[in-house]
């Protein structure tokens, strides 16, 4: 199943965006589907595909900023670009992108000038395994997570000054998504297993992920309320983290994760659901169920559980959209086609785009 991807709009601070599956209704139609009101596009009807195969509304344009195996800013762009985020850099900005390949994964950063031209590029993490998931922290670091059985979370400096460090207390499992909650001072983590869990990491000191406790979400059978239980051994030396707490709630796979306005949104990849954990009410509910489709689309998810189409990439039959992120001024949107035009599991044809146009700011 190809993922339709949607991004949250109206964020207090651009940088990262939520990517997950979304079932889309008829073009231009209003509908209510699984808790999301599906609305016609806010920017008008789509135009024909541009020279890059990107379908956009009037007033928007695309450009390719990086291709797998081609140099950008003096660095070869990595295969299988995954999650990404933007960070302020003086009067410019930096876009960081993961690489979801075995053993040689890691993450690469591109530095942009104020006019959007590329000022340079560099690696911020190397020699790690299947780095798909990631999250920007409020203290301007990048969490790059391995999607392997005992995968680690690495905290990276997006500016390339400090060495990346593993954060072992955050747990070793098949990481699928991550999101920081600055209100409750935790980091949510999803797990890509058929019986995966939702975790949260509670640092001993907010802003320092070296120590803390890893907890797993449990749903109480009597009234559907939730509780968090500590995972005894986050290093998972003898037993997988998801098997250490009997009451842990299971999800059919794990996907992208995003926190906004008191709600943690995350996807369960195998059944195509989008879930919402309400941190105030401490309740869990399903807000959307995806269906298989042959379109690679990006959809805007706004306030009040509304959604509207924005762009589509054509001619990439085996790929998916990854790493959507807004520049700090909200004027530019970055994302990747992970495998590009070739249906290549290794992602050797990945393409990273920039979209400009009349975004609200």
C-alpha positions in Angstrom: 0.0 0.0 0.0 1.3 3.4 -0.9 1.1 6.0 1.8 -0.8 9.2 1.4 0.9 11.7 3.5 -0.5 14.6 5.5 1.0 17.5 7.3 -0.3 19.6 10.1 -0.9 23.2 9.4 -1.2 26.2 11.7 1.8 25.1 13.8 3.2 27.6 16.3 6.7 26.9 15.0 7.4 25.4 11.6 10.2 22.8 11.3 8.6 19.4 11.2 5.3 18.0 10.0 3.3 14.9 10.6 3.4 12.2 7.9 1.0 9.3 7.9 -1.6 7.4 5.9 -4.8 9.1 5.0 -7.8 7.9 3.1 -9.0 10.6 0.7 -12.5 11.1 -0.6 -13.6 12.3 -4.0 -11.7 15.3 -5.4 -13.3 18.5 -4.3 -16.0 16.8 -2.2 -16.8 17.5 1.4 -17.0 14.4 3.6 -16.7 13.2 7.1 -14.5 10.2 7.3 -13.4 8.5 10.5 -13.3 11.8 12.5 -11.6 13.9 9.9 -13.7 16.4 7.8 -12.3 16.1 4.3 -12.6 19.4 2.5 -11.7 20.8 -0.9 -8.2 22.2 -1.3 -7.6 25.6 0.2 -5.5 26.8 -2.7 -7.8 26.0 -5.5 -7.8 23.2 -8.1 -4.5 21.4 -9.1 -2.7 22.3 -12.3 -1.1 19.7 -14.6 2.1 18.1 -13.5 5.1 20.4 -13.7 8.5 19.5 -15.2 9.3 17.6 -11.9 6.1 15.6 -12.1 4.6 17.5 -9.1 0.9 18.5 -9.2 0.4 21.8 -7.4 -2.3 24.5 -7.1 -1.9 27.8 -9.0 0.9 30.0 -7.6 3.1 27.2 -6.3 6.2 25.8 -7.9 8.6 22.9 -7.2 12.3 22.4 -7.6 14.6 19.5 -7.0 17.2 20.3 -4.3 18.9 16.9 -4.0 19.0 13.5 -5.7 20.4 10.2 -4.4 24.0 9.8 -5.6 24.3 13.4 -6.8 26.3 16.1 -5.1 24.5 18.8 -3.2 26.7 21.4 -1.4 29.7 19.2 -2.0 28.2 16.0 -0.4 26.7 13.0 -2.1 23.0 12.9 -1.2 22.0 9.7 0.6 19.7 6.9 -0.6 16.2 6.4 0.7 15.7 9.8 2.4 13.4 9.5 5.4 12.1 11.8 8.1 13.4 15.4 8.1 13.2 18.8 9.8 14.2 22.4 9.3 16.2 24.5 11.8 16.9 28.2 11.9 20.5 29.2 11.0 21.1 32.9 11.3 19.1 34.5 8.5 19.0 31.1 6.6 18.1 27.6 7.7 19.2 23.9 7.7 17.2 20.9 6.4 18.2 17.6 8.0 17.1 14.3 6.3 17.5 10.7 7.5 18.7 7.8 5.3 16.7 4.6 5.6 19.3 2.1 4.4 21.1 -0.7 6.2 24.4 -0.1 8.0 25.2 3.1 6.1 22.2 5.1 7.1 22.6 8.2 9.2 21.5 11.7 8.3 22.6 14.6 6.1 22.0 18.3 6.4 21.7 21.0 3.7 22.4 24.6 4.7 20.4 27.3 2.8 20.9 31.0 2.4 18.1 33.5 2.9 17.2 33.4 -0.8 16.9 29.6 -0.8 20.2 28.8 -2.5 22.3 26.0 -1.2 25.2 27.2 1.0 26.7 23.8 1.8 25.9 20.3 3.1 27.4 17.8 5.5 26.8 14.6 7.4 25.4 14.8 10.9 25.3 11.0 11.6 27.0 8.1 9.9 27.3 4.4 10.1 23.9 3.7 11.6 21.2 1.3 10.5 17.9 2.1 8.7 17.4 5.6 10.0 13.8 6.4 9.1 12.1 8.1 12.1 13.2 11.4 13.4 12.1 14.4 15.5 13.3 17.9 16.1 13.7 18.8 19.8 12.8 22.2 21.3 16.5 22.7 22.0 17.3 22.5 18.3 18.8 19.0 18.0 17.7 16.2 15.7 16.7 12.7 17.0 17.5 10.1 14.3 16.0 6.7 15.1 17.0 3.2 13.8 14.2 1.0 12.5 15.8 -2.3 13.5 15.0 -4.9 16.1 17.2 -3.3 18.7 17.4 0.1 17.1 18.8 3.1 19.0 17.9 6.8 19.1 20.8 9.2 18.2 20.8 12.8 19.2 22.4 14.9 16.4 23.6 18.4 16.0 21.9 19.8 12.8 24.7 22.4 12.5 27.4 19.7 12.3 29.5 21.0 15.2 29.0 18.3 17.9 29.2 14.6 17.4 26.0 12.6 17.4 25.3 10.6 20.6 23.2 7.5 21.3 20.5 8.0 23.9 20.3 4.5 25.3 17.8 5.3 28.0 15.2 6.0 25.3 14.9 2.2 24.6 16.2 -0.2 22.0 13.4 -1.4 19.6 12.3 -0.9 16.0 11.6 2.8 16.0 9.0 4.1 13.5 8.2 7.6 14.7 9.1 10.2 17.3 7.7 13.5 18.6 8.6 15.9 21.4 5.9 17.1 23.8 7.3 20.3 25.4 4.2 20.8 27.6 4.4 17.4 29.4 8.2 17.3 28.7 8.2 13.8 27.2 9.2 12.3 23.8 6.7 9.9 22.2 8.0 6.9 20.3 6.2 4.4 18.0 7.3 0.8 17.2 7.2 -0.9 13.9 6.2 -4.4 15.0 3.0 -6.4 14.3 2.3 -6.1 18.1 4.2 -2.8 18.5 3.6 -0.2 21.3 3.4 3.5 21.9 6.1 4.6 24.3 7.0 7.9 26.0 10.4 8.8 27.4 10.4 11.0 30.4 13.9 12.7 30.8 15.3 13.2 34.3 15.9 16.8 33.1 14.1 18.3 30.1 16.6 19.2 27.5 18.9 16.3 28.5 18.0 12.9 27.1 20.9 11.1 28.7 18.9 9.7 31.6 15.2 9.2 32.4 12.5 6.5 32.3 10.9 4.7 29.3 7.1 4.1 29.7 4.6 2.2 27.6 0.9 3.0 27.0 -1.6 0.7 28.6 -5.4 0.9 28.0 -7.5 -0.2 31.0 -10.2 -2.7 30.0 -12.9 -1.5 32.3 -13.4 2.0 31.1 -11.0 2.5 28.2 -8.9 5.0 30.2 -5.1 4.9 29.7 -2.1 4.6 32.0 1.6 4.6 31.5 3.8 1.8 33.0 7.5 1.8 33.3 9.5 -0.5 31.0 11.9 -2.3 33.4 14.7 -2.8 30.9 14.9 -0.3 28.0 18.1 -1.9 26.8 16.1 -5.0 26.0 19.0 -7.3 26.7 16.9 -10.4 27.5 13.4 -9.4 26.5 12.0 -7.0 23.9 10.6 -3.8 25.4 7.1 -4.5 24.1 7.0 -7.8 26.0 8.1 -6.5 29.4 4.7 -5.0 30.5 1.8 -7.4 30.1 -0.9 -4.7 30.0 0.8 -2.8 27.2 -1.6 -1.8 24.4 -0.7 -3.4 21.0 -0.9 -1.7 17.6 -0.6 -3.4 14.2 2.7 -1.9 13.3 3.9 1.7 13.9 4.4 4.7 11.8 5.0 8.5 11.9 4.3 10.4 15.1 3.5 14.1 15.7 2.5 16.2 18.8 0.4 19.3 18.5 -1.9 21.2 20.9 -2.2 18.5 23.5 -2.6 15.6 21.1 -0.1 13.0 20.0 -1.0 11.8 16.5 0.5 8.6 15.2 0.0 6.0 12.5 -0.1 2.2 12.8 1.4 1.0 9.5 -0.1 -2.4 9.0 -3.8 -1.5 9.4 -3.5 2.0 8.0 -5.0 3.7 11.1 -4.2 7.1 12.4 -4.6 7.4 16.2 -4.9 10.3 18.6 -3.7 10.2 22.2 -5.3 13.1 24.1 -2.7 14.1 26.7 -5.3 16.2 28.7 -8.1 13.6 28.8 -5.6 10.7 28.8 -7.7 8.9 26.1 -6.8 7.0 23.0 -9.0 7.0 19.8 -8.9 6.2 16.1 -9.3 9.3 14.0 -8.8 7.9 10.5 -8.4 4.7 8.6 -6.5 4.6 5.3 -7.3 2.6 2.2 -4.9 1.3 -0.5 -4.5 3.7 -3.4 -2.2 4.4 -6.4 -1.6 8.1 -5.7 1.3 9.6 -3.9 -0.3 12.6 -2.3 0.4 15.1 0.4 -2.7 16.4 2.3 -3.0 19.3 4.8 -4.5 18.5 8.1 -5.7 21.6 9.9 -7.4 22.6 13.1 -10.8 21.1 13.9 -9.9 17.8 12.4 -10.1 19.0 8.8 -8.1 17.9 5.8 -7.5 19.2 2.3 -5.3 18.1 -0.6 -2.2 20.0 -1.5 0.1 18.2 -3.9 0.7 14.9 -5.7 3.9 13.4 -7.2 3.4 11.4 -10.5 5.5 8.8 -12.1 6.9 7.3 -8.9 4.9 4.1 -8.7 6.8 2.3 -5.8 7.7 5.3 -3.7 6.3 7.3 -0.8 6.5 10.9 0.5 8.8 11.3 3.5 10.3 14.1 5.6 7.9 17.0 5.1 9.1 20.1 6.9 8.5 23.8 6.7 11.3 26.3 6.7 11.4 28.5 9.9 9.6 31.4 8.2 6.9 29.0 6.8 7.7 30.1 3.2 9.1 26.8 1.9 8.1 23.2 2.2 10.6 20.3 1.9 9.9 16.6 1.3 11.3 13.6 -0.4 10.1 10.9 -2.8 12.0 8.1 -0.9 12.6 5.8 -3.9 11.9 8.1 -6.8 10.9 6.8 -10.2 12.3 3.3 -9.8 10.5 0.8 -7.6 13.7 0.2 -5.7 13.7 -0.9 -2.1 17.2 0.5 -1.6 16.0 4.0 -2.5 18.8 4.7 -4.9 16.7 7.1 -6.9 15.4 9.2 -4.0 14.5 12.9 -4.8 14.2 15.8 -2.3 12.0 18.7 -3.3 11.3 22.3 -2.3 7.9 23.9 -2.7 7.4 27.6 -2.8 4.3 29.7 -3.1 1.6 31.7 -1.1 1.8 29.7 2.1 0.1 31.5 5.0 2.6 33.1 7.4 
